[in-house]
Amino acid sequence: MGNESTDGLGVIRISDGDFVRLTEYLRNRFGINLTKKRVLIEGRLNQYLVRNGYDNYTNYLDAVFADPTGAELSNILNYLTTNYSFFMREWEHFEFYRTRILPELKETVKDHDLRLWSAGCSTGEEAYTLSMVTGDFFGADAPSWDRTVLATDISRKVLNFATAGAYSAEAVEPLPKGWKLAHFTKLPDGRYQAKESLRKEVLFRPFNLMEKSFPFKKKFHVIFCRNVMIYFEPQTKIELVGRFYDALAPGGYLIVGQSESLDRSATRLSYVMPSIYHKV
Ligand SMILES: C[S@@+](CC[C@H](N)C(=O)[O-])C[C@H]1O[C@@H](n2cnc3c(N)ncnc32)[C@H](O)[C@@H]1O
């Protein structure tokens, strides 16, 4: 049925036309393919529509596309993107980074300016984990290295959360005790906030990975882009991986999620092991 209506459960249904309008826009502008996710869209946006007085998607989408500030669009992204993340996620990657990548970089990066990027950083757990592993590796030498992690995402909401760096007690549970003590302060409400010393090592910035050219002046040694490209079309992914290749310094690494893989015939990156690629 193509008409918009509210069903017996109070869920506002999106019409075929509005569904195409929304999913095409998200696909073209952000690479996110939700063309088979009608139920997810309706489930996640319903409350927002109701709270803001909309009883149909046509009026809501008109408002989103007409909003010159981009705030409505940012909201929609906050609801529709999957921001799930956690500390120490896919720990094998950090092991590889600690035992293989960092020793290489220690030898080869003569100006001590490490270029690390968490692309699609969500609420910051990946970037902070990366920063703690790096700090640990250099130990007493850490202050002589620029270890700033660039952490980017399209969702302002997750970036605000990440910048504040306050996590629930459950969220910090996977962290080694020593790291929790060294890098987090317990707040009166029971949450744990990343200390300023850790927060200043990570630079959170809004950035859409669909930008046709990346604005970064210096090349990266390591790019983590994990669990971000899962909704991307194959061609979108190939093009993005091409931009990652160009953004990497020779010898640099791209790490994707463990459930993801790259089309090896379509990338100049060399395969190291599942989910880890190298610019030779
Ligand atoms: C599931 S989270 C992954 C977080 C972290 N990398 C991890 O593996 O735990 C995916 C993130 O990718 C972001 N994202 C999706 N499309 C994006 C795009 N076109 N540009 C930048 N970020 C994007 C989403 O906003 C979301 O926060």
PDBQT file of the ligand as one rigid body, heavy atoms in Angstrom, charges set to zero:
ROOT
HETATM    1  C1  LIG A 301      28.483   1.248  13.897  1.00  0.00    +0.000 C 
HETATM    2  S1  LIG A 301      29.303   2.776  14.061  1.00  0.00    +0.000 S 
HETATM    3  C2  LIG A 301      30.990   2.205  14.116  1.00  0.00    +0.000 C 
HETATM    4  C3  LIG A 301      31.791   2.862  15.214  1.00  0.00    +0.000 C 
HETATM    5  C4  LIG A 301      33.228   2.324  15.356  1.00  0.00    +0.000 C 
HETATM    6  N1  LIG A 301      33.978   2.539  14.146  1.00  0.00    +0.000 N 
HETATM    7  C5  LIG A 301      33.224   0.871  15.760  1.00  0.00    +0.000 C 
HETATM    8  O1  LIG A 301      33.566   0.022  14.943  1.00  0.00    +0.000 OA
HETATM    9  O2  LIG A 301      32.849   0.587  16.900  1.00  0.00    +0.000 OA
HETATM   10  C6  LIG A 301      29.180   3.468  12.411  1.00  0.00    +0.000 C 
HETATM   11  C7  LIG A 301      29.360   4.991  12.355  1.00  0.00    +0.000 C 
HETATM   12  O3  LIG A 301      29.584   5.371  10.990  1.00  0.00    +0.000 OA
HETATM   13  C8  LIG A 301      29.020   6.652  10.813  1.00  0.00    +0.000 C 
HETATM   14  N2  LIG A 301      28.816   6.908   9.382  1.00  0.00    +0.000 N 
HETATM   15  C9  LIG A 301      27.932   6.307   8.537  1.00  0.00    +0.000 A 
HETATM   16  N3  LIG A 301      28.005   6.845   7.314  1.00  0.00    +0.000 NA
HETATM   17  C10 LIG A 301      28.961   7.814   7.371  1.00  0.00    +0.000 A 
HETATM   18  C11 LIG A 301      29.475   8.745   6.418  1.00  0.00    +0.000 A 
HETATM   19  N4  LIG A 301      29.019   8.812   5.155  1.00  0.00    +0.000 N 
HETATM   20  N5  LIG A 301      30.457   9.594   6.826  1.00  0.00    +0.000 NA
HETATM   21  C12 LIG A 301      30.919   9.549   8.098  1.00  0.00    +0.000 A 
HETATM   22  N6  LIG A 301      30.460   8.708   9.044  1.00  0.00    +0.000 NA
HETATM   23  C13 LIG A 301      29.488   7.849   8.685  1.00  0.00    +0.000 A 
HETATM   24  C14 LIG A 301      27.730   6.577  11.606  1.00  0.00    +0.000 C 
HETATM   25  O4  LIG A 301      27.247   7.858  11.951  1.00  0.00    +0.000 OA
HETATM   26  C15 LIG A 301      28.141   5.739  12.830  1.00  0.00    +0.000 C 
HETATM   27  O5  LIG A 301      28.465   6.545  13.924  1.00  0.00    +0.000 OA
ENDROOT
TORSDOF 0
